[in-house]
Amino acid sequence: MLSIFDSIPTHMDYKGQKLAEQIFQGIILVCAVIGFVYGLIVQQFGWTVLIVLTGFAVSCILTLPPWPMYRRHPLPWQPVIPESSGEPSQKSQETQKKKKHK
């Protein structure tokens, strides 16, 4: 059952995060202006709140899931360098010595 969830992507790249933030702020700003103007015209603050909350819900649906448009620029990671199979590497020996001294 849990293996089904492993196939679902749960990450965004940095440019995707920036795009999601811009979309979120744009939707909130537009809905706030529209809600304020409409609420002012009909003299009902409730409409202003309703329009802003609707914009918030729409922006959450568009920006919180990691849609494919937010994963277009993946980071190029360095390849894994396998350690020699017998002796621990210099770094791992130094790390073990530091842990022992603590």
Jmol script that loads the backbone (N, CA, C; Angstrom):
load data "model"
ATOM      1  N   MET A   1       0.826  -1.200   0.000  1.00  0.00           N
ATOM      2  CA  MET A   1       0.000   0.000   0.000  1.00  0.00           C
ATOM      3  C   MET A   1       0.864   1.255   0.000  1.00  0.00           C
ATOM      4  N   LEU A   2       1.904   1.271   0.807  1.00  0.00           N
ATOM      5  CA  LEU A   2       2.751   2.460   0.871  1.00  0.00           C
ATOM      6  C   LEU A   2       3.617   2.635  -0.367  1.00  0.00           C
ATOM      7  N   SER A   3       3.843   1.563  -1.120  1.00  0.00           N
ATOM      8  CA  SER A   3       4.654   1.683  -2.333  1.00  0.00           C
ATOM      9  C   SER A   3       3.953   2.529  -3.392  1.00  0.00           C
ATOM     10  N   ILE A   4       2.651   2.659  -3.302  1.00  0.00           N
ATOM     11  CA  ILE A   4       1.904   3.510  -4.233  1.00  0.00           C
ATOM     12  C   ILE A   4       2.339   4.966  -4.069  1.00  0.00           C
ATOM     13  N   PHE A   5       2.568   5.368  -2.821  1.00  0.00           N
ATOM     14  CA  PHE A   5       2.933   6.753  -2.548  1.00  0.00           C
ATOM     15  C   PHE A   5       4.362   7.077  -2.959  1.00  0.00           C
ATOM     16  N   ASP A   6       5.219   6.068  -3.111  1.00  0.00           N
ATOM     17  CA  ASP A   6       6.607   6.304  -3.517  1.00  0.00           C
ATOM     18  C   ASP A   6       6.701   6.815  -4.949  1.00  0.00           C
ATOM     19  N   SER A   7       5.728   6.483  -5.787  1.00  0.00           N
ATOM     20  CA  SER A   7       5.768   6.906  -7.182  1.00  0.00           C
ATOM     21  C   SER A   7       5.269   8.333  -7.387  1.00  0.00           C
ATOM     22  N   ILE A   8       4.682   8.941  -6.363  1.00  0.00           N
ATOM     23  CA  ILE A   8       4.155  10.301  -6.478  1.00  0.00           C
ATOM     24  C   ILE A   8       5.295  11.293  -6.224  1.00  0.00           C
ATOM     25  N   PRO A   9       5.573  12.195  -7.177  1.00  0.00           N
ATOM     26  CA  PRO A   9       6.649  13.168  -6.952  1.00  0.00           C
ATOM     27  C   PRO A   9       6.252  14.182  -5.886  1.00  0.00           C
ATOM     28  N   THR A  10       7.196  14.493  -5.017  1.00  0.00           N
ATOM     29  CA  THR A  10       6.899  15.409  -3.904  1.00  0.00           C
ATOM     30  C   THR A  10       7.875  16.577  -3.848  1.00  0.00           C
ATOM     31  N   HIS A  11       8.539  16.882  -4.936  1.00  0.00           N
ATOM     32  CA  HIS A  11       9.548  17.932  -4.908  1.00  0.00           C
ATOM     33  C   HIS A  11       9.281  18.989  -5.975  1.00  0.00           C
ATOM     34  N   MET A  12       9.873  20.159  -5.766  1.00  0.00           N
ATOM     35  CA  MET A  12       9.860  21.255  -6.729  1.00  0.00           C
ATOM     36  C   MET A  12      11.296  21.748  -6.853  1.00  0.00           C
ATOM     37  N   ASP A  13      11.657  22.225  -8.028  1.00  0.00           N
ATOM     38  CA  ASP A  13      12.978  22.834  -8.140  1.00  0.00           C
ATOM     39  C   ASP A  13      12.891  24.303  -7.721  1.00  0.00           C
ATOM     40  N   TYR A  14      14.040  24.960  -7.674  1.00  0.00           N
ATOM     41  CA  TYR A  14      14.071  26.332  -7.168  1.00  0.00           C
ATOM     42  C   TYR A  14      13.306  27.312  -8.055  1.00  0.00           C
ATOM     43  N   LYS A  15      13.425  27.149  -9.360  1.00  0.00           N
ATOM     44  CA  LYS A  15      12.675  28.027 -10.260  1.00  0.00           C
ATOM     45  C   LYS A  15      11.178  27.757 -10.143  1.00  0.00           C
ATOM     46  N   GLY A  16      10.804  26.514  -9.913  1.00  0.00           N
ATOM     47  CA  GLY A  16       9.406  26.174  -9.696  1.00  0.00           C
ATOM     48  C   GLY A  16       8.859  26.783  -8.420  1.00  0.00           C
ATOM     49  N   GLN A  17       9.692  26.825  -7.367  1.00  0.00           N
ATOM     50  CA  GLN A  17       9.275  27.454  -6.115  1.00  0.00           C
ATOM     51  C   GLN A  17       9.050  28.954  -6.310  1.00  0.00           C
ATOM     52  N   LYS A  18       9.930  29.563  -7.103  1.00  0.00           N
ATOM     53  CA  LYS A  18       9.784  30.995  -7.377  1.00  0.00           C
ATOM     54  C   LYS A  18       8.501  31.250  -8.176  1.00  0.00           C
ATOM     55  N   LEU A  19       8.233  30.419  -9.160  1.00  0.00           N
ATOM     56  CA  LEU A  19       7.022  30.562  -9.968  1.00  0.00           C
ATOM     57  C   LEU A  19       5.772  30.369  -9.104  1.00  0.00           C
ATOM     58  N   ALA A  20       5.789  29.366  -8.236  1.00  0.00           N
ATOM     59  CA  ALA A  20       4.647  29.117  -7.358  1.00  0.00           C
ATOM     60  C   ALA A  20       4.405  30.314  -6.439  1.00  0.00           C
ATOM     61  N   GLU A  21       5.471  30.897  -5.913  1.00  0.00           N
ATOM     62  CA  GLU A  21       5.337  32.072  -5.036  1.00  0.00           C
ATOM     63  C   GLU A  21       4.754  33.259  -5.806  1.00  0.00           C
ATOM     64  N   GLN A  22       5.199  33.470  -7.042  1.00  0.00           N
ATOM     65  CA  GLN A  22       4.682  34.571  -7.846  1.00  0.00           C
ATOM     66  C   GLN A  22       3.209  34.361  -8.185  1.00  0.00           C
ATOM     67  N   ILE A  23       2.838  33.131  -8.531  1.00  0.00           N
ATOM     68  CA  ILE A  23       1.436  32.838  -8.832  1.00  0.00           C
ATOM     69  C   ILE A  23       0.577  33.058  -7.594  1.00  0.00           C
ATOM     70  N   PHE A  24       1.041  32.565  -6.445  1.00  0.00           N
ATOM     71  CA  PHE A  24       0.310  32.715  -5.188  1.00  0.00           C
ATOM     72  C   PHE A  24       0.081  34.189  -4.863  1.00  0.00           C
ATOM     73  N   GLN A  25       1.147  34.982  -4.915  1.00  0.00           N
ATOM     74  CA  GLN A  25       1.021  36.401  -4.592  1.00  0.00           C
ATOM     75  C   GLN A  25       0.147  37.134  -5.596  1.00  0.00           C
ATOM     76  N   GLY A  26       0.257  36.786  -6.879  1.00  0.00           N
ATOM     77  CA  GLY A  26      -0.552  37.434  -7.904  1.00  0.00           C
ATOM     78  C   GLY A  26      -2.035  37.177  -7.723  1.00  0.00           C
ATOM     79  N   ILE A  27      -2.382  35.926  -7.453  1.00  0.00           N
ATOM     80  CA  ILE A  27      -3.793  35.594  -7.260  1.00  0.00           C
ATOM     81  C   ILE A  27      -4.352  36.290  -6.022  1.00  0.00           C
ATOM     82  N   ILE A  28      -3.599  36.276  -4.934  1.00  0.00           N
ATOM     83  CA  ILE A  28      -4.059  36.920  -3.703  1.00  0.00           C
ATOM     84  C   ILE A  28      -4.238  38.426  -3.923  1.00  0.00           C
ATOM     85  N   LEU A  29      -3.284  39.050  -4.609  1.00  0.00           N
ATOM     86  CA  LEU A  29      -3.358  40.494  -4.854  1.00  0.00           C
ATOM     87  C   LEU A  29      -4.568  40.844  -5.727  1.00  0.00           C
ATOM     88  N   VAL A  30      -4.750  40.103  -6.817  1.00  0.00           N
ATOM     89  CA  VAL A  30      -5.870  40.380  -7.722  1.00  0.00           C
ATOM     90  C   VAL A  30      -7.205  40.175  -6.996  1.00  0.00           C
ATOM     91  N   CYS A  31      -7.318  39.095  -6.240  1.00  0.00           N
ATOM     92  CA  CYS A  31      -8.571  38.838  -5.515  1.00  0.00           C
ATOM     93  C   CYS A  31      -8.809  39.868  -4.419  1.00  0.00           C
ATOM     94  N   ALA A  32      -7.754  40.340  -3.788  1.00  0.00           N
ATOM     95  CA  ALA A  32      -7.917  41.362  -2.752  1.00  0.00           C
ATOM     96  C   ALA A  32      -8.436  42.662  -3.359  1.00  0.00           C
ATOM     97  N   VAL A  33      -7.884  43.050  -4.507  1.00  0.00           N
ATOM     98  CA  VAL A  33      -8.338  44.287  -5.162  1.00  0.00           C
ATOM     99  C   VAL A  33      -9.780  44.136  -5.638  1.00  0.00           C
ATOM    100  N   ILE A  34     -10.069  43.023  -6.302  1.00  0.00           N
ATOM    101  CA  ILE A  34     -11.432  42.789  -6.780  1.00  0.00           C
ATOM    102  C   ILE A  34     -12.407  42.725  -5.604  1.00  0.00           C
ATOM    103  N   GLY A  35     -12.039  42.015  -4.555  1.00  0.00           N
ATOM    104  CA  GLY A  35     -12.901  41.902  -3.382  1.00  0.00           C
ATOM    105  C   GLY A  35     -13.133  43.237  -2.705  1.00  0.00           C
ATOM    106  N   PHE A  36     -12.078  44.051  -2.613  1.00  0.00           N
ATOM    107  CA  PHE A  36     -12.225  45.366  -1.983  1.00  0.00           C
ATOM    108  C   PHE A  36     -13.156  46.265  -2.788  1.00  0.00           C
ATOM    109  N   VAL A  37     -12.946  46.297  -4.107  1.00  0.00           N
ATOM    110  CA  VAL A  37     -13.770  47.150  -4.963  1.00  0.00           C
ATOM    111  C   VAL A  37     -15.224  46.672  -4.952  1.00  0.00           C
ATOM    112  N   TYR A  38     -15.437  45.365  -5.095  1.00  0.00           N
ATOM    113  CA  TYR A  38     -16.803  44.847  -5.093  1.00  0.00           C
ATOM    114  C   TYR A  38     -17.474  45.067  -3.738  1.00  0.00           C
ATOM    115  N   GLY A  39     -16.743  44.820  -2.654  1.00  0.00           N
ATOM    116  CA  GLY A  39     -17.295  45.048  -1.322  1.00  0.00           C
ATOM    117  C   GLY A  39     -17.629  46.507  -1.089  1.00  0.00           C
ATOM    118  N   LEU A  40     -16.831  47.395  -1.649  1.00  0.00           N
ATOM    119  CA  LEU A  40     -17.090  48.828  -1.525  1.00  0.00           C
ATOM    120  C   LEU A  40     -18.350  49.223  -2.302  1.00  0.00           C
ATOM    121  N   ILE A  41     -18.514  48.637  -3.488  1.00  0.00           N
ATOM    122  CA  ILE A  41     -19.674  48.960  -4.315  1.00  0.00           C
ATOM    123  C   ILE A  41     -20.967  48.487  -3.657  1.00  0.00           C
ATOM    124  N   VAL A  42     -20.991  47.253  -3.162  1.00  0.00           N
ATOM    125  CA  VAL A  42     -22.223  46.713  -2.574  1.00  0.00           C
ATOM    126  C   VAL A  42     -22.333  46.995  -1.080  1.00  0.00           C
ATOM    127  N   GLN A  43     -21.320  47.623  -0.502  1.00  0.00           N
ATOM    128  CA  GLN A  43     -21.307  47.986   0.916  1.00  0.00           C
ATOM    129  C   GLN A  43     -21.458  46.768   1.830  1.00  0.00           C
ATOM    130  N   GLN A  44     -20.783  45.670   1.454  1.00  0.00           N
ATOM    131  CA  GLN A  44     -20.803  44.442   2.249  1.00  0.00           C
ATOM    132  C   GLN A  44     -19.381  43.924   2.401  1.00  0.00           C
ATOM    133  N   PHE A  45     -18.848  43.992   3.622  1.00  0.00           N
ATOM    134  CA  PHE A  45     -17.494  43.512   3.876  1.00  0.00           C
ATOM    135  C   PHE A  45     -17.409  41.998   3.724  1.00  0.00           C
ATOM    136  N   GLY A  46     -18.518  41.316   3.914  1.00  0.00           N
ATOM    137  CA  GLY A  46     -18.552  39.867   3.773  1.00  0.00           C
ATOM    138  C   GLY A  46     -18.156  39.402   2.383  1.00  0.00           C
ATOM    139  N   TRP A  47     -18.569  40.146   1.367  1.00  0.00           N
ATOM    140  CA  TRP A  47     -18.186  39.812  -0.008  1.00  0.00           C
ATOM    141  C   TRP A  47     -16.683  39.949  -0.207  1.00  0.00           C
ATOM    142  N   THR A  48     -16.095  40.958   0.398  1.00  0.00           N
ATOM    143  CA  THR A  48     -14.644  41.142   0.297  1.00  0.00           C
ATOM    144  C   THR A  48     -13.924  39.933   0.883  1.00  0.00           C
ATOM    145  N   VAL A  49     -14.344  39.519   2.057  1.00  0.00           N
ATOM    146  CA  VAL A  49     -13.723  38.372   2.714  1.00  0.00           C
ATOM    147  C   VAL A  49     -13.937  37.108   1.894  1.00  0.00           C
ATOM    148  N   LEU A  50     -15.132  36.905   1.374  1.00  0.00           N
ATOM    149  CA  LEU A  50     -15.434  35.716   0.586  1.00  0.00           C
ATOM    150  C   LEU A  50     -14.578  35.652  -0.682  1.00  0.00           C
ATOM    151  N   ILE A  51     -14.419  36.762  -1.363  1.00  0.00           N
ATOM    152  CA  ILE A  51     -13.622  36.788  -2.593  1.00  0.00           C
ATOM    153  C   ILE A  51     -12.150  36.537  -2.282  1.00  0.00           C
ATOM    154  N   VAL A  52     -11.635  37.124  -1.215  1.00  0.00           N
ATOM    155  CA  VAL A  52     -10.232  36.908  -0.843  1.00  0.00           C
ATOM    156  C   VAL A  52     -10.012  35.450  -0.424  1.00  0.00           C
ATOM    157  N   LEU A  53     -10.920  34.876   0.335  1.00  0.00           N
ATOM    158  CA  LEU A  53     -10.782  33.475   0.733  1.00  0.00           C
ATOM    159  C   LEU A  53     -10.897  32.531  -0.459  1.00  0.00           C
ATOM    160  N   THR A  54     -11.742  32.867  -1.425  1.00  0.00           N
ATOM    161  CA  THR A  54     -11.824  32.072  -2.649  1.00  0.00           C
ATOM    162  C   THR A  54     -10.514  32.131  -3.417  1.00  0.00           C
ATOM    163  N   GLY A  55      -9.934  33.318  -3.512  1.00  0.00           N
ATOM    164  CA  GLY A  55      -8.627  33.461  -4.163  1.00  0.00           C
ATOM    165  C   GLY A  55      -7.548  32.680  -3.440  1.00  0.00           C
ATOM    166  N   PHE A  56      -7.607  32.676  -2.120  1.00  0.00           N
ATOM    167  CA  PHE A  56      -6.652  31.908  -1.330  1.00  0.00           C
ATOM    168  C   PHE A  56      -6.791  30.415  -1.622  1.00  0.00           C
ATOM    169  N   ALA A  57      -8.023  29.918  -1.675  1.00  0.00           N
ATOM    170  CA  ALA A  57      -8.251  28.493  -1.952  1.00  0.00           C
ATOM    171  C   ALA A  57      -7.762  28.116  -3.353  1.00  0.00           C
ATOM    172  N   VAL A  58      -8.059  28.971  -4.333  1.00  0.00           N
ATOM    173  CA  VAL A  58      -7.620  28.701  -5.708  1.00  0.00           C
ATOM    174  C   VAL A  58      -6.093  28.712  -5.785  1.00  0.00           C
ATOM    175  N   SER A  59      -5.468  29.676  -5.124  1.00  0.00           N
ATOM    176  CA  SER A  59      -4.010  29.746  -5.182  1.00  0.00           C
ATOM    177  C   SER A  59      -3.369  28.561  -4.463  1.00  0.00           C
ATOM    178  N   CYS A  60      -3.991  28.064  -3.409  1.00  0.00           N
ATOM    179  CA  CYS A  60      -3.466  26.876  -2.732  1.00  0.00           C
ATOM    180  C   CYS A  60      -3.546  25.654  -3.646  1.00  0.00           C
ATOM    181  N   ILE A  61      -4.647  25.512  -4.367  1.00  0.00           N
ATOM    182  CA  ILE A  61      -4.803  24.381  -5.282  1.00  0.00           C
ATOM    183  C   ILE A  61      -3.776  24.452  -6.405  1.00  0.00           C
ATOM    184  N   LEU A  62      -3.461  25.665  -6.859  1.00  0.00           N
ATOM    185  CA  LEU A  62      -2.520  25.820  -7.966  1.00  0.00           C
ATOM    186  C   LEU A  62      -1.057  25.737  -7.549  1.00  0.00           C
ATOM    187  N   THR A  63      -0.749  26.069  -6.300  1.00  0.00           N
ATOM    188  CA  THR A  63       0.665  26.187  -5.936  1.00  0.00           C
ATOM    189  C   THR A  63       1.168  25.157  -4.928  1.00  0.00           C
ATOM    190  N   LEU A  64       0.326  24.555  -4.126  1.00  0.00           N
ATOM    191  CA  LEU A  64       0.824  23.616  -3.122  1.00  0.00           C
ATOM    192  C   LEU A  64       1.229  22.253  -3.692  1.00  0.00           C
ATOM    193  N   PRO A  65       0.446  21.619  -4.558  1.00  0.00           N
ATOM    194  CA  PRO A  65       0.924  20.342  -5.114  1.00  0.00           C
ATOM    195  C   PRO A  65       2.106  20.577  -6.053  1.00  0.00           C
ATOM    196  N   PRO A  66       3.021  19.632  -6.134  1.00  0.00           N
ATOM    197  CA  PRO A  66       4.175  19.802  -7.038  1.00  0.00           C
ATOM    198  C   PRO A  66       3.802  19.458  -8.480  1.00  0.00           C
ATOM    199  N   TRP A  67       3.043  20.331  -9.115  1.00  0.00           N
ATOM    200  CA  TRP A  67       2.636  20.110 -10.502  1.00  0.00           C
ATOM    201  C   TRP A  67       3.871  20.029 -11.394  1.00  0.00           C
ATOM    202  N   PRO A  68       3.760  19.380 -12.575  1.00  0.00           N
ATOM    203  CA  PRO A  68       4.923  19.254 -13.470  1.00  0.00           C
ATOM    204  C   PRO A  68       5.520  20.597 -13.911  1.00  0.00           C
ATOM    205  N   MET A  69       4.720  21.652 -13.957  1.00  0.00           N
ATOM    206  CA  MET A  69       5.261  22.951 -14.365  1.00  0.00           C
ATOM    207  C   MET A  69       6.252  23.496 -13.338  1.00  0.00           C
ATOM    208  N   TYR A  70       6.251  22.956 -12.119  1.00  0.00           N
ATOM    209  CA  TYR A  70       7.191  23.386 -11.086  1.00  0.00           C
ATOM    210  C   TYR A  70       8.426  22.496 -11.027  1.00  0.00           C
ATOM    211  N   ARG A  71       8.517  21.508 -11.912  1.00  0.00           N
ATOM    212  CA  ARG A  71       9.650  20.584 -11.909  1.00  0.00           C
ATOM    213  C   ARG A  71      10.367  20.563 -13.251  1.00  0.00           C
ATOM    214  N   ARG A  72      10.409  21.676 -13.947  1.00  0.00           N
ATOM    215  CA  ARG A  72      11.014  21.728 -15.279  1.00  0.00           C
ATOM    216  C   ARG A  72      12.524  21.926 -15.263  1.00  0.00           C
ATOM    217  N   HIS A  73      13.080  22.419 -14.181  1.00  0.00           N
ATOM    218  CA  HIS A  73      14.502  22.741 -14.111  1.00  0.00           C
ATOM    219  C   HIS A  73      15.169  21.998 -12.950  1.00  0.00           C
ATOM    220  N   PRO A  74      15.359  20.681 -13.065  1.00  0.00           N
ATOM    221  CA  PRO A  74      15.978  19.942 -11.962  1.00  0.00           C
ATOM    222  C   PRO A  74      17.460  20.315 -11.819  1.00  0.00           C
ATOM    223  N   LEU A  75      17.964  20.194 -10.608  1.00  0.00           N
ATOM    224  CA  LEU A  75      19.365  20.488 -10.349  1.00  0.00           C
ATOM    225  C   LEU A  75      20.243  19.338 -10.835  1.00  0.00           C
ATOM    226  N   PRO A  76      21.370  19.666 -11.480  1.00  0.00           N
ATOM    227  CA  PRO A  76      22.290  18.593 -11.887  1.00  0.00           C
ATOM    228  C   PRO A  76      23.149  18.175 -10.690  1.00  0.00           C
ATOM    229  N   TRP A  77      22.885  17.017 -10.129  1.00  0.00           N
ATOM    230  CA  TRP A  77      23.636  16.540  -8.981  1.00  0.00           C
ATOM    231  C   TRP A  77      24.932  15.875  -9.436  1.00  0.00           C
ATOM    232  N   GLN A  78      25.914  15.889  -8.571  1.00  0.00           N
ATOM    233  CA  GLN A  78      27.173  15.212  -8.846  1.00  0.00           C
ATOM    234  C   GLN A  78      26.942  13.703  -8.772  1.00  0.00           C
ATOM    235  N   PRO A  79      27.654  12.933  -9.607  1.00  0.00           N
ATOM    236  CA  PRO A  79      27.479  11.479  -9.534  1.00  0.00           C
ATOM    237  C   PRO A  79      28.085  10.936  -8.235  1.00  0.00           C
ATOM    238  N   VAL A  80      27.548   9.818  -7.788  1.00  0.00           N
ATOM    239  CA  VAL A  80      28.039   9.178  -6.572  1.00  0.00           C
ATOM    240  C   VAL A  80      29.381   8.525  -6.865  1.00  0.00           C
ATOM    241  N   ILE A  81      30.355   8.780  -6.006  1.00  0.00           N
ATOM    242  CA  ILE A  81      31.673   8.170  -6.147  1.00  0.00           C
ATOM    243  C   ILE A  81      31.735   7.000  -5.161  1.00  0.00           C
ATOM    244  N   PRO A  82      31.821   5.787  -5.666  1.00  0.00           N
ATOM    245  CA  PRO A  82      31.842   4.645  -4.749  1.00  0.00           C
ATOM    246  C   PRO A  82      33.158   4.597  -3.980  1.00  0.00           C
ATOM    247  N   GLU A  83      33.082   4.232  -2.706  1.00  0.00           N
ATOM    248  CA  GLU A  83      34.280   4.092  -1.889  1.00  0.00           C
ATOM    249  C   GLU A  83      34.916   2.748  -2.175  1.00  0.00           C
ATOM    250  N   SER A  84      36.211   2.661  -1.949  1.00  0.00           N
ATOM    251  CA  SER A  84      36.883   1.375  -2.160  1.00  0.00           C
ATOM    252  C   SER A  84      36.367   0.379  -1.133  1.00  0.00           C
ATOM    253  N   SER A  85      36.218  -0.843  -1.542  1.00  0.00           N
ATOM    254  CA  SER A  85      35.587  -1.835  -0.675  1.00  0.00           C
ATOM    255  C   SER A  85      36.584  -2.439   0.298  1.00  0.00           C
ATOM    256  N   GLY A  86      37.146  -2.150   1.119  1.00  0.00           N
ATOM    257  CA  GLY A  86      38.005  -2.799   2.089  1.00  0.00           C
ATOM    258  C   GLY A  86      38.351  -1.834   3.177  1.00  0.00           C
ATOM    259  N   GLU A  87      38.977  -0.771   2.825  1.00  0.00           N
ATOM    260  CA  GLU A  87      39.410   0.197   3.819  1.00  0.00           C
ATOM    261  C   GLU A  87      38.486   1.412   3.793  1.00  0.00           C
ATOM    262  N   PRO A  88      38.189   1.943   4.956  1.00  0.00           N
ATOM    263  CA  PRO A  88      37.372   3.164   4.969  1.00  0.00           C
ATOM    264  C   PRO A  88      38.161   4.342   4.404  1.00  0.00           C
ATOM    265  N   SER A  89      37.450   5.294   3.877  1.00  0.00           N
ATOM    266  CA  SER A  89      38.100   6.451   3.270  1.00  0.00           C
ATOM    267  C   SER A  89      38.699   7.359   4.340  1.00  0.00           C
ATOM    268  N   GLN A  90      39.517   8.307   3.915  1.00  0.00           N
ATOM    269  CA  GLN A  90      40.172   9.256   4.825  1.00  0.00           C
ATOM    270  C   GLN A  90      39.139  10.058   5.602  1.00  0.00           C
ATOM    271  N   LYS A  91      38.083  10.519   4.926  1.00  0.00           N
ATOM    272  CA  LYS A  91      37.056  11.324   5.594  1.00  0.00           C
ATOM    273  C   LYS A  91      36.326  10.524   6.664  1.00  0.00           C
ATOM    274  N   SER A  92      35.967   9.294   6.343  1.00  0.00           N
ATOM    275  CA  SER A  92      35.226   8.503   7.322  1.00  0.00           C
ATOM    276  C   SER A  92      36.091   8.169   8.530  1.00  0.00           C
ATOM    277  N   GLN A  93      37.406   8.005   8.340  1.00  0.00           N
ATOM    278  CA  GLN A  93      38.299   7.759   9.473  1.00  0.00           C
ATOM    279  C   GLN A  93      38.374   8.985  10.376  1.00  0.00           C
ATOM    280  N   GLU A  94      38.470  10.177   9.761  1.00  0.00           N
ATOM    281  CA  GLU A  94      38.531  11.413  10.540  1.00  0.00           C
ATOM    282  C   GLU A  94      37.222  11.632  11.296  1.00  0.00           C
ATOM    283  N   THR A  95      36.113  11.318  10.666  1.00  0.00           N
ATOM    284  CA  THR A  95      34.814  11.480  11.307  1.00  0.00           C
ATOM    285  C   THR A  95      34.685  10.543  12.506  1.00  0.00           C
ATOM    286  N   GLN A  96      35.150   9.315  12.351  1.00  0.00           N
ATOM    287  CA  GLN A  96      35.085   8.357  13.452  1.00  0.00           C
ATOM    288  C   GLN A  96      35.965   8.795  14.614  1.00  0.00           C
ATOM    289  N   LYS A  97      37.148   9.370  14.323  1.00  0.00           N
ATOM    290  CA  LYS A  97      38.039   9.848  15.379  1.00  0.00           C
ATOM    291  C   LYS A  97      37.396  11.000  16.145  1.00  0.00           C
ATOM    292  N   LYS A  98      36.746  11.914  15.424  1.00  0.00           N
ATOM    293  CA  LYS A  98      36.085  13.053  16.083  1.00  0.00           C
ATOM    294  C   LYS A  98      34.948  12.571  16.984  1.00  0.00           C
ATOM    295  N   LYS A  99      34.201  11.571  16.538  1.00  0.00           N
ATOM    296  CA  LYS A  99      33.115  11.049  17.351  1.00  0.00           C
ATOM    297  C   LYS A  99      33.622  10.389  18.618  1.00  0.00           C
ATOM    298  N   LYS A 100      34.762   9.706  18.525  1.00  0.00           N
ATOM    299  CA  LYS A 100      35.328   9.036  19.692  1.00  0.00           C
ATOM    300  C   LYS A 100      35.806  10.048  20.726  1.00  0.00           C
ATOM    301  N   HIS A 101      36.345  11.180  20.279  1.00  0.00           N
ATOM    302  CA  HIS A 101      36.871  12.194  21.201  1.00  0.00           C
ATOM    303  C   HIS A 101      35.758  12.936  21.929  1.00  0.00           C
ATOM    304  N   LYS A 102      34.589  12.943  21.384  1.00  0.00           N
ATOM    305  CA  LYS A 102      33.471  13.656  22.032  1.00  0.00           C
ATOM    306  C   LYS A 102      32.955  12.852  23.123  1.00  0.00           C
TER     307      LYS A 102
END
end "model"
wireframe off; spacefill off
backbone 0.3
color backbone group
